[in-house]
Amino acid sequence: MMSSLDNDDPDNKQGYGSPSGSPPPAFQDGGEGDVITSITSSHGSFLEDSIKNIDKVNLTSNPNNSFTRVETPQIGSDTFGDDATARALKTCRQTVLGPYHLFLKIIGWRKLNPREHISSKVLKCFVQGFNFLWPVFLTLLLITSCVTQILLCFGRDNIEPNAPVNGTYTLKCRTHIVSYYVILDSMLVFAFLYGLYIFRVKEPEHLSTFMERVFLGVITRHGVYSPKTLIRGLQFLLAIGLIWIIYSFCVSIVRIFAHHYFSFDYTIDLEFLPDDTNAAARVVIVVISILGFIVFDVAYTAIVINYSIQCQLMIYYLQSICTRVKDKEWEIDQAIKEISDARQFLSKLNSHMARATSIMLFILLLSCFNSIYGLEELMKDADDLPLIAVTGVLSVIQWTAIFFLPFIQAARVTRSGVWVKKTALEIRSRPFIYRDTPQLELDSFVTYCSNLNMTAKIASIPISPALVLGLSFILGFVLYLVLGIDNDSFLWAPWL
């Protein structure tokens, strides 16, 4: 942003608004008091720490000196006064980006920054080494967890009930080990490595950049699309991810007892472990599996919540553009520029992050179907029927709850993209505020918006509200047919 300074010398025409862009060498003597002006600037890179450097520059003239003193206070100081946008962005960074970045650091998808609180060179080298070794350790832990899952015949989405025989509880893996365990676990490890590539190499600061762009660029100060409402929406999405991680961990603990791994009444006979395996070794294997599952759950949440947060930001971005265009806060050329920037952010959302989300959604959908299949095959006389049935129902809720979130957010983004086209048609058909604008500019704006394709994609498929509602109806109808026609299903619950 540019600011101009009044000068007593009429011949001095150079100021902050001059083509050279440099300030005058000195203020003229004889001016009354101090001349104070504020300049707020935002850089195109929007790096992670740029919010700490949003400048509110105080230019002070001293009659006894021929220079200008420049002060750049930090956000949160009294000099900023009532800068609601800066305070809202700082709050969003602390309450949304901070916890989310902590999730990424836990699973090794975000580096620890040695420059934040560390001054020793030795500690900096240690942090750099940790940034390299921690993801390697987690990758090995995940691979080991997948192996132990096969050794324990431990599926997170299905339980094969077997009645104890002569005090021995035998656990057998499902018949198709490769399709059920190996392929699914390989996809999990690949999704983790792909997320590591996205957040470490490809787009390490994209979410911070996008968030600052929305707050500092187009968001309105009041109303439905104010910074306060946006922060609440982002906090709600983050809370959903945290609650899902805790819920998934609790379901895994219940599943351990449903598998009788810690049973004191029966002897556990595992298919791929020797019969003389002691209880301590079995506990270690179970703990390794649980740790791997926790890392997988955080990875699920990191990708799904990242995609959902970017969709939420895109919704506010597009809706704020529509609001400002209707109120004529921008000229037509400025509105086209903002829409073009929004299109670029949407293109990035539909690239790597959409692919990673698609992989995670496929895994979640497969796990959900396996959980439903396990409930369908459960027999009425199965051992510990109530515990196994409750665990199966909790598993279905576990995978279904987080599965629909990206689809709902993507459909909302597509609907907001349609609103951009409707806004262009509205101001062209009834140009009350734009009555002084040439019709050629309005026609160009309508033509530009009509050719836009502002749709969110998952698995390269454009997601719309009609598509989400239609697929939900079809899935519900198929489930109803399975429950109503197949008499051999859900024998343990005839009321279904």
C-alpha positions as a printed NumPy array, in Angstrom:
array([[  0.   ,   0.   ,   0.   ],
       [  1.234,   3.498,  -0.723],
       [  0.873,   6.58 ,   1.394],
       [  1.476,  10.197,   0.501],
       [  2.837,  12.917,   2.785],
       [  1.766,  16.544,   2.582],
       [  4.652,  18.912,   2.046],
       [  4.848,  22.673,   2.459],
       [  7.032,  22.961,  -0.635],
       [  4.772,  23.035,  -3.712],
       [  7.684,  22.225,  -6.004],
       [  8.483,  18.996,  -4.238],
       [  6.209,  16.495,  -5.972],
       [  8.044,  13.341,  -4.999],
       [  6.624,  11.261,  -2.172],
       [  5.53 ,   7.793,  -1.426],
       [  3.218,   7.937,  -4.397],
       [  5.972,   8.857,  -6.822],
       [  7.016,   6.519,  -9.594],
       [ 10.385,   6.004,  -7.96 ],
       [  8.69 ,   4.628,  -4.884],
       [ 11.266,   6.176,  -2.505],
       [ 10.46 ,   8.611,   0.318],
       [ 11.628,  12.242,   0.229],
       [ 15.066,  12.777,   1.659],
       [ 13.841,  14.97 ,   4.457],
       [ 10.765,  16.737,   5.735],
       [ 10.601,  20.484,   5.229],
       [ 11.21 ,  22.623,   8.283],
       [  8.413,  24.69 ,   9.63 ],
       [  5.76 ,  21.959,   9.729],
       [  3.626,  21.86 ,  12.834],
       [  4.13 ,  18.837,  15.104],
       [  5.045,  15.392,  14.045],
       [  3.829,  13.816,  10.891],
       [  2.7  ,  10.277,  11.594],
       [  1.472,   7.848,   9.043],
       [  0.905,   4.087,   9.098],
       [  1.762,   1.743,   6.315],
       [  0.593,  -1.838,   6.414],
       [  2.148,  -4.113,   3.817],
       [  1.791,  -7.816,   3.024],
       [  4.336,  -9.725,   0.97 ],
       [  3.466, -12.157,  -1.774],
       [  5.371, -15.043,  -0.219],
       [  3.304, -15.03 ,   3.02 ],
       [  5.882, -17.148,   4.832],
       [  5.006, -18.752,   8.12 ],
       [  6.561, -16.026,  10.286],
       [  5.38 , -13.1  ,   8.214],
       [  2.593, -12.316,  10.644],
       [  5.258, -11.433,  13.18 ],
       [  6.601,  -8.837,  10.784],
       [  3.419,  -7.13 ,   9.566],
       [  4.684,  -3.601,   9.587],
       [  2.943,  -0.675,  11.083],
       [  5.52 ,   1.968,  10.326],
       [  5.658,   5.236,  12.235],
       [  7.39 ,   8.   ,  10.34 ],
       [  8.358,  10.831,  12.697],
       [  9.767,  14.159,  11.633],
       [ 12.114,  16.046,  13.912],
       [ 12.796,  19.693,  13.085],
       [ 16.332,  19.371,  14.426],
       [ 17.198,  16.319,  12.31 ],
       [ 17.102,  15.772,   8.568],
       [ 16.189,  12.123,   8.684],
       [ 13.136,  10.038,   9.287],
       [ 12.933,   7.478,  12.084],
       [ 11.168,   4.205,  11.229],
       [  9.64 ,   1.956,  13.937],
       [  8.157,  -1.479,  13.291],
       [  6.28 ,  -2.744,  16.366],
       [  5.142,  -6.337,  16.688],
       [  1.564,  -7.487,  16.45 ],
       [ -0.199,  -7.226,  19.759],
       [  1.466,  -4.005,  20.868],
       [ -0.512,  -0.902,  21.649],
       [  0.742,   0.808,  18.51 ],
       [ -1.548,  -1.342,  16.438],
       [ -4.63 ,  -0.041,  18.178],
       [ -7.809,  -1.718,  16.918],
       [ -6.326,  -3.662,  14.025],
       [ -8.967,  -6.39 ,  14.066],
       [ -7.581,  -8.248,  11.063],
       [ -4.092,  -8.559,  12.544],
       [ -5.453,  -9.731,  15.888],
       [ -7.773, -12.242,  14.207],
       [ -4.933, -13.652,  12.108],
       [ -2.704, -13.935,  15.166],
       [ -5.501, -15.732,  17.062],
       [ -6.022, -18.102,  14.138],
       [ -2.322, -18.909,  14.007],
       [ -2.253, -19.648,  17.728],
       [ -5.464, -21.663,  18.016],
       [ -5.615, -23.395,  14.624],
       [ -2.228, -23.469,  12.906],
       [ -0.315, -24.04 ,  16.156],
       [ -2.123, -27.261,  17.186],
       [ -2.255, -28.464,  13.584],
       [  1.49 , -27.96 ,  13.125],
       [  1.976, -29.901,  16.356],
       [  0.146, -32.846,  14.756],
       [  2.458, -32.611,  11.757],
       [  5.57 , -32.512,  13.952],
       [  4.416, -35.574,  15.9  ],
       [  4.261, -37.677,  12.727],
       [  7.409, -36.108,  11.258],
       [  5.674, -34.196,   8.473],
       [  6.914, -30.826,   9.698],
       [ 10.419, -29.864,  10.724],
       [ 11.3  , -28.45 ,  14.087],
       [ 12.606, -24.932,  13.594],
       [ 15.942, -24.554,  15.42 ],
       [ 15.794, -20.781,  15.076],
       [ 12.753, -20.311,  17.288],
       [ 14.136, -20.93 ,  20.781],
       [ 17.616, -22.373,  20.279],
       [ 20.826, -20.363,  20.058],
       [ 23.467, -23.061,  20.554],
       [ 25.016, -24.483,  17.39 ],
       [ 25.205, -27.945,  18.975],
       [ 21.501, -27.937,  19.707],
       [ 20.772, -26.699,  16.207],
       [ 22.726, -29.622,  14.765],
       [ 20.841, -31.966,  17.079],
       [ 17.487, -30.585,  15.89 ],
       [ 18.533, -30.927,  12.252],
       [ 19.529, -34.531,  12.869],
       [ 16.246, -35.153,  14.67 ],
       [ 14.314, -33.7  ,  11.723],
       [ 15.918, -36.339,   9.505],
       [ 15.878, -39.341,  11.835],
       [ 12.367, -38.936,  13.274],
       [ 10.476, -39.591,   9.996],
       [ 12.792, -42.538,   9.307],
       [ 12.03 , -43.987,  12.736],
       [  8.279, -43.528,  12.261],
       [  8.382, -45.175,   8.843],
       [ 10.151, -48.2  ,  10.312],
       [  7.64 , -48.224,  13.181],
       [  4.739, -48.268,  10.73 ],
       [  6.23 , -51.11 ,   8.712],
       [  6.87 , -53.062,  11.924],
       [  3.321, -52.321,  13.072],
       [  1.943, -53.724,   9.831],
       [  3.995, -56.905,  10.301],
       [  2.875, -57.329,  13.907],
       [ -0.711, -56.811,  12.808],
       [ -0.406, -59.893,  10.604],
       [  1.342, -61.854,  13.361],
       [ -1.485, -61.053,  15.766],
       [ -4.248, -61.426,  13.15 ],
       [ -5.293, -58.025,  14.464],
       [ -7.716, -56.254,  12.146],
       [ -9.02 , -52.823,  13.069],
       [-12.203, -53.297,  11.095],
       [-13.242, -56.912,  11.66 ],
       [-13.144, -59.612,  14.308],
       [-13.18 , -63.335,  13.589],
       [-14.889, -64.841,  16.645],
       [-13.718, -68.295,  17.679],
       [-15.056, -70.176,  20.675],
       [-12.432, -71.38 ,  23.186],
       [-11.632, -75.075,  23.058],
       [-10.219, -76.794,  26.156],
       [ -9.28 , -73.448,  27.681],
       [ -7.448, -72.279,  24.541],
       [ -8.623, -69.279,  22.541],
       [ -7.395, -69.627,  18.95 ],
       [ -7.012, -66.556,  16.755],
       [ -6.777, -67.159,  13.023],
       [ -6.221, -64.599,  10.312],
       [ -8.653, -64.175,   7.492],
       [ -8.248, -66.432,   4.484],
       [ -7.095, -63.777,   2.02 ],
       [ -4.076, -62.393,   3.84 ],
       [ -2.58 , -60.551,   0.859],
       [ -5.748, -58.705,  -0.14 ],
       [ -6.885, -57.995,   3.4  ],
       [ -3.622, -57.228,   5.207],
       [ -0.699, -56.733,   2.836],
       [ -2.347, -54.495,   0.223],
       [ -4.152, -52.35 ,   2.779],
       [ -1.041, -51.943,   4.938],
       [  1.055, -51.116,   1.868],
       [ -1.406, -48.371,   0.941],
       [ -1.193, -46.997,   4.477],
       [  2.6  , -46.794,   4.365],
       [  2.491, -45.247,   0.873],
       [ -0.041, -42.643,   2.045],
       [  2.22 , -41.776,   4.979],
       [  5.259, -41.329,   2.709],
       [  3.211, -39.305,   0.216],
       [  2.053, -37.016,   3.025],
       [  5.673, -36.666,   4.125],
       [  6.574, -35.57 ,   0.594],
       [  3.727, -33.046,   0.432],
       [  4.287, -31.369,   3.792],
       [  8.077, -31.547,   3.847],
       [  8.986, -30.879,   0.198],
       [  6.148, -29.845,  -2.077],
       [  3.86 , -27.574,  -0.068],
       [  5.396, -26.994,   3.378],
       [  3.829, -23.559,   3.947],
       [  0.846, -23.578,   1.607],
       [ -1.77 , -23.653,   4.363],
       [ -0.165, -20.694,   6.158],
       [  0.084, -18.801,   2.897],
       [ -3.535, -19.432,   1.993],
       [ -4.768, -18.51 ,   5.466],
       [ -2.917, -15.205,   5.489],
       [ -4.139, -14.458,   1.982],
       [ -7.755, -14.924,   3.051],
       [ -7.417, -12.86 ,   6.226],
       [ -5.385, -10.007,   4.797],
       [ -6.844,  -9.977,   1.314],
       [-10.575, -10.361,   0.911],
       [-12.347, -11.333,   4.119],
       [-14.965,  -8.87 ,   5.355],
       [-14.795,  -7.328,   8.8  ],
       [-18.371,  -8.021,   9.9  ],
       [-21.259, -10.355,   9.154],
       [-21.372, -14.04 ,   8.311],
       [-17.949, -14.065,   6.66 ],
       [-16.051, -12.181,   9.35 ],
       [-12.683, -13.314,  10.769],
       [-14.378, -14.36 ,  14.009],
       [-16.737, -16.769,  12.261],
       [-13.93 , -18.147,  10.13 ],
       [-11.789, -18.844,  13.194],
       [-14.674, -20.666,  14.871],
       [-15.187, -22.806,  11.781],
       [-11.506, -23.737,  11.576],
       [-11.388, -24.516,  15.296],
       [-14.438, -26.748,  14.878],
       [-12.712, -28.74 ,  12.111],
       [ -9.585, -29.096,  14.237],
       [-11.689, -30.26 ,  17.19 ],
       [-13.326, -32.898,  14.96 ],
       [ -9.892, -34.266,  14.081],
       [ -8.759, -34.375,  17.716],
       [-11.977, -36.057,  18.861],
       [-11.662, -38.635,  16.079],
       [ -8.093, -39.511,  17.109],
       [ -9.184, -40.06 ,  20.726],
       [-12.243, -42.042,  19.627],
       [-10.185, -44.228,  17.285],
       [ -7.652, -44.941,  20.031],
       [-10.436, -45.963,  22.436],
       [-11.966, -48.288,  19.82 ],
       [ -8.549, -49.912,  19.294],
       [ -8.256, -50.55 ,  23.052],
       [-11.731, -52.102,  23.135],
       [-10.783, -54.246,  20.131],
       [ -7.742, -55.59 ,  22.002],
       [ -9.994, -56.949,  24.731],
       [-12.446, -58.262,  22.134],
       [ -9.535, -60.246,  20.653],
       [ -8.669, -61.589,  24.156],
       [ -5.011, -60.586,  23.843],
       [ -4.872, -59.809,  27.561],
       [ -7.186, -62.618,  28.675],
       [ -6.345, -64.375,  31.941],
       [ -9.026, -67.043,  31.568],
       [ -7.806, -68.604,  28.292],
       [ -4.544, -69.555,  26.65 ],
       [ -4.032, -67.515,  23.458],
       [ -2.994, -69.516,  20.401],
       [ -1.885, -67.253,  17.536],
       [ -1.618, -68.628,  14.03 ],
       [  1.742, -67.097,  13.067],
       [  3.445, -67.069,  16.461],
       [  5.056, -70.042,  18.206],
       [  3.053, -71.729,  20.907],
       [  5.711, -70.979,  23.51 ],
       [  5.454, -67.207,  23.018],
       [  5.218, -65.756,  26.518],
       [  2.769, -63.068,  27.606],
       [  5.443, -60.337,  27.813],
       [  6.414, -60.789,  24.143],
       [  2.762, -60.731,  23.15 ],
       [  2.234, -57.478,  25.083],
       [  5.251, -55.872,  23.334],
       [  3.874, -56.855,  19.921],
       [  0.46 , -55.417,  20.808],
       [  2.014, -52.155,  22.037],
       [  4.011, -51.79 ,  18.788],
       [  0.825, -52.309,  16.81 ],
       [ -1.048, -49.726,  18.865],
       [  1.739, -47.139,  18.445],
       [  1.672, -47.677,  14.696],
       [ -2.104, -47.286,  14.656],
       [ -1.816, -43.982,  16.54 ],
       [  0.61 , -42.653,  13.927],
       [ -1.738, -43.809,  11.164],
       [ -4.693, -42.108,  12.878],
       [ -2.807, -38.817,  13.162],
       [ -1.86 , -39.155,   9.484],
       [ -5.521, -39.736,   8.575],
       [ -6.495, -36.648,  10.531],
       [ -3.651, -34.467,   9.211],
       [ -4.578, -35.042,   5.57 ],
       [ -8.363, -35.007,   5.926],
       [ -8.397, -31.955,   8.214],
       [ -5.885, -30.108,   6.019],
       [ -8.115, -30.66 ,   2.998],
       [-11.211, -29.619,   4.97 ],
       [ -9.526, -26.474,   6.344],
       [ -8.406, -25.413,   2.87 ],
       [-11.955, -25.973,   1.629],
       [-13.277, -23.821,   4.472],
       [-10.827, -21.056,   3.601],
       [-11.787, -21.323,  -0.078],
       [-15.485, -21.024,   0.808],
       [-14.861, -17.816,   2.751],
       [-12.554, -16.57 ,   0.016],
       [-15.161, -16.964,  -2.741],
       [-18.097, -15.762,  -0.656],
       [-16.16 , -12.671,   0.433],
       [-15.35 , -11.939,  -3.206],
       [-19.057, -12.135,  -4.06 ],
       [-19.957,  -9.839,  -1.16 ],
       [-17.39 ,  -7.223,  -2.097],
       [-18.343,  -7.312,  -5.757],
       [-22.011,  -6.769,  -4.879],
       [-21.103,  -3.835,  -2.601],
       [-18.707,  -2.456,  -5.253],
       [-15.783,  -2.383,  -2.87 ],
       [-13.671,  -3.324,  -5.88 ],
       [-13.624,  -2.286,  -9.462],
       [-14.175,  -4.93 , -12.134],
       [-10.472,  -5.393, -12.885],
       [ -9.67 ,  -5.874,  -9.179],
       [-12.477,  -8.422,  -8.845],
       [-11.149, -10.374, -11.82 ],
       [ -7.682, -10.393, -10.254],
       [ -9.015, -11.739,  -6.939],
       [-11.059, -14.425,  -8.69 ],
       [ -7.961, -15.427, -10.669],
       [ -5.985, -15.765,  -7.411],
       [ -8.78 , -17.876,  -5.923],
       [ -8.689, -20.088,  -8.992],
       [ -4.956, -20.678,  -8.486],
       [ -5.458, -21.653,  -4.846],
       [ -8.254, -24.023,  -5.865],
       [ -5.989, -25.571,  -8.495],
       [ -3.385, -26.313,  -5.811],
       [ -6.094, -27.786,  -3.597],
       [ -7.129, -30.136,  -6.406],
       [ -3.568, -31.362,  -6.997],
       [ -1.401, -33.079,  -4.373],
       [ -3.683, -32.576,  -1.369],
       [ -6.705, -33.939,  -3.25 ],
       [ -4.71 , -37.014,  -4.323],
       [ -3.547, -37.709,  -0.771],
       [ -7.101, -37.26 ,   0.48 ],
       [ -8.362, -39.666,  -2.186],
       [ -5.949, -42.369,  -0.982],
       [ -7.045, -41.897,   2.617],
       [-10.724, -41.965,   1.68 ],
       [-10.256, -45.218,  -0.223],
       [ -8.657, -46.799,   2.852],
       [-11.434, -45.459,   5.095],
       [-14.133, -46.74 ,   2.74 ],
       [-12.536, -50.184,   2.576],
       [-12.271, -50.329,   6.361],
       [-15.918, -49.289,   6.69 ],
       [-17.078, -52.055,   4.332],
       [-14.965, -54.623,   6.198],
       [-16.548, -53.535,   9.479],
       [-20.052, -53.909,   8.053],
       [-19.102, -57.308,   6.585],
       [-17.829, -58.419,   9.987],
       [-21.131, -57.487,  11.604],
       [-23.025, -59.26 ,   8.833],
       [-21.138, -62.531,   9.331],
       [-21.354, -62.472,  13.119],
       [-23.177, -65.562,  14.425],
       [-25.804, -65.535,  17.14 ],
       [-23.95 , -68.096,  19.284],
       [-20.548, -66.386,  18.965],
       [-18.425, -66.141,  22.067],
       [-18.6  , -62.703,  23.757],
       [-21.282, -61.599,  21.297],
       [-22.164, -58.291,  23.032],
       [-18.537, -57.102,  23.168],
       [-17.802, -58.1  ,  19.57 ],
       [-21.04 , -56.574,  18.259],
       [-20.458, -53.282,  20.096],
       [-16.892, -53.161,  18.818],
       [-18.088, -53.732,  15.263],
       [-20.67 , -50.945,  15.504],
       [-18.068, -48.58 ,  16.964],
       [-15.746, -49.439,  14.069],
       [-18.391, -48.58 ,  11.493],
       [-18.938, -45.215,  13.203],
       [-15.161, -44.712,  13.422],
       [-14.534, -44.988,   9.68 ],
       [-17.793, -43.421,   8.512],
       [-17.569, -40.29 ,  10.678],
       [-14.413, -38.971,   9.06 ],
       [-15.124, -40.345,   5.582],
       [-17.918, -37.907,   4.657],
       [-16.188, -34.744,   5.917],
       [-14.005, -34.069,   2.809],
       [-16.946, -34.738,   0.482],
       [-19.154, -32.266,   2.332],
       [-16.447, -29.594,   2.289],
       [-15.678, -30.158,  -1.395],
       [-19.367, -29.869,  -2.28 ],
       [-19.583, -26.577,  -0.396],
       [-16.591, -25.23 ,  -2.339],
       [-18.249, -26.125,  -5.639],
       [-21.445, -24.402,  -4.53 ],
       [-19.458, -21.253,  -3.669],
       [-17.904, -21.358,  -7.134],
       [-21.401, -21.34 ,  -8.629],
       [-22.198, -18.263,  -6.553],
       [-19.396, -16.385,  -8.3  ],
       [-21.125, -16.949, -11.642],
       [-24.498, -15.972, -10.195],
       [-23.014, -12.756,  -8.799],
       [-21.639, -11.802, -12.212],
       [-25.041, -12.377, -13.834],
       [-26.767, -10.444, -11.065],
       [-24.694,  -7.279, -11.381],
       [-25.064,  -7.434, -15.185],
       [-28.822,  -7.883, -15.208],
       [-29.436,  -5.323, -12.428],
       [-26.416,  -3.02 , -12.353],
       [-27.705,  -0.593,  -9.701],
       [-24.349,   0.095,  -8.087],
       [-22.512,  -0.405, -11.374],
       [-24.702,   1.934, -13.419],
       [-21.696,   4.199, -14.077],
       [-19.543,   1.253, -15.183],
       [-19.305,   0.758, -18.96 ],
       [-21.379,  -2.144, -20.201],
       [-18.358,  -3.512, -22.016],
       [-16.58 ,  -4.077, -18.68 ],
       [-19.654,  -5.769, -17.213],
       [-19.973,  -8.012, -20.27 ],
       [-16.293,  -8.924, -19.993],
       [-16.778,  -9.77 , -16.301],
       [-19.769, -11.999, -17.075],
       [-17.875, -13.744, -19.874],
       [-14.853, -14.334, -17.64 ],
       [-16.927, -15.77 , -14.769],
       [-19.003, -17.926, -17.11 ],
       [-15.892, -19.688, -18.359],
       [-14.653, -20.472, -14.843],
       [-14.617, -24.032, -13.552],
       [-14.519, -23.502,  -9.795],
       [-15.111, -27.072,  -8.648],
       [-13.35 , -29.065,  -5.95 ],
       [-12.186, -32.528,  -6.941],
       [-11.511, -35.776,  -5.137],
       [ -9.882, -38.604,  -7.094],
       [-10.091, -36.282, -10.133],
       [-13.901, -36.358,  -9.851],
       [-15.696, -32.982,  -9.546],
       [-17.653, -33.016,  -6.303],
       [-20.995, -31.225,  -6.221],
       [-23.834, -31.174,  -3.665],
       [-26.037, -33.146,  -6.058],
       [-23.36 , -35.827,  -6.431],
       [-22.895, -36.185,  -2.667],
       [-26.643, -36.416,  -2.021],
       [-27.133, -38.882,  -4.893],
       [-24.325, -41.173,  -3.751],
       [-25.585, -41.06 ,  -0.157],
       [-29.057, -42.057,  -1.346],
       [-27.685, -44.935,  -3.441],
       [-25.484, -46.255,  -0.611],
       [-28.372, -46.038,   1.839],
       [-30.7  , -47.856,  -0.548],
       [-28.158, -50.644,  -1.184],
       [-27.662, -51.082,   2.561],
       [-31.419, -51.29 ,   3.044],
       [-31.665, -53.999,   0.384],
       [-28.866, -55.991,   2.021],
       [-30.581, -55.832,   5.392],
       [-34.04 , -56.57 ,   4.045],
       [-33.451, -59.235,   1.367],
       [-30.533, -61.359,   2.562],
       [-32.005, -63.562,   5.277],
       [-28.612, -65.022,   6.147],
       [-27.22 , -61.634,   7.191],
       [-27.122, -60.292,  10.73 ],
       [-28.483, -63.496,  12.319],
       [-27.306, -62.207,  15.681],
       [-29.69 , -59.246,  15.374],
       [-32.931, -60.379,  13.683],
       [-34.51 , -56.996,  14.36 ],
       [-32.238, -55.516,  11.7  ]])
